């Protein structure tokens, strides 16, 4: 039988400014470890620590621009575009644009604080 997810759980975000993370599917809201799906809204000037996660992360930008730094440089992912950050690769996410960004993140397997491996 399908499982209805009636509402997300608000998750505390890392970074220099408040960012909204609403987890629909994942270890917290649905007790799912195979994958996680979260709706993110980050303000202008937000940046989080770099990370080398143990999961793949697919991000679809809905509004604004998400900067994704990696070992060779960075991508500026615009509304209507997506990016895949592969497990074991260092990345850092930020929203330097004036309007911030709104995006959906899907992690395979699901995001966890233990598997994100943030920089110190």
N, C-alpha and C positions, 0 to 999 in steps of 0.2 A: 504494500500500500504506500502511496506517496506520503511524504511528511510535509505538512504545512509549517512554514516559518512565519509566525504571526508578526514578529517585529525583531529588529536587531538589538544587539547589546552594545552600548557605548564602551569603547576600549580606550585606555589612556595611551597617548602617543608620546614618542620620543621626539626631541628636537628643541629648538630655541624659542619657538612660539607655540601657542595652543593650536592643535590640529584636531579635527573631528574624525574619528574612525568609528563607523557603525558596522559591526560584524554581523552578517546574516548567517553565513555558514562557517563553522570552524570549531576549534577546541572549546571556546567559551560558550557561544550561543547555542549551537546545535550538538555539541559534544562529538564533533566529526573530526577525525584525524587525517583522512585521505586528502582533503582539500579545504581551503578556506576562501570565502568571498566577502570582501569588505568594500563599503562605500566611503571614500576619503574626501575630505574638504580641508585644504591647507591654505593659510593666508599668504599674502605677499611677504616675501622675505624669510619664509620658513625654510629651515635646513635641518636634517637629522644626521646623526653620526653615520659614518660609513659602515658597511656590513659585508660579511662573506657568508650568506645564508646556505643552509643545507637543503633548500627547496628551490624549485623554479618559481618565478613570480611573473605573471602576465598582467600588464597594466594597460587599461584602456582609458585614455583621457577624454572626458566629456566636455569640460570647459577649461579655458586658460592653457597654461603650458607647464609641464613637469620636466625639470632637468634631471637627467640620469647620468651621473658621472661614473666612469669605469676606468680601468687601467690605461687605456689608450686615448682617453679624452672624455667627451660627453655627447649625449643626444639631447636636443630640445624637442620633446614630444608634445605636439600640438593637439588641440581638440580634434577628434576624429581619427587620431593615430593611436598606435599601440606599440609596446615594447616588451620583449621577453628578457628577463634577467635570469641567467642559468645558474643552477646550484653550483656552489664552489667558486663563483666569480665575485670579486669585490665590486660593490656599487654604493653610491650615495645619492639619495633623492633630495631634491629641493624645489622650491617654487619662487624663483627670483623675480618673476613678472609682477606688475602692478596689481593684477587681478587675482593672484594666487592660482589655484587649480582645484578642479573637482574630477575625481577619477575612481574607477573600479579596479581593485587589485584581487587577483586570484592566485593563491599559493598552492603548489602541489609538491609534497604533502602540505598539510595545513601549517600556517604560521605558528610558531611558538617562541617564547623568549629564549628557550634553551637552544633552538636551532637557528636563530637569526644571526648569532655571532657578531654583535656590534663591536666596532673599534672602541678601544679604551679611552 
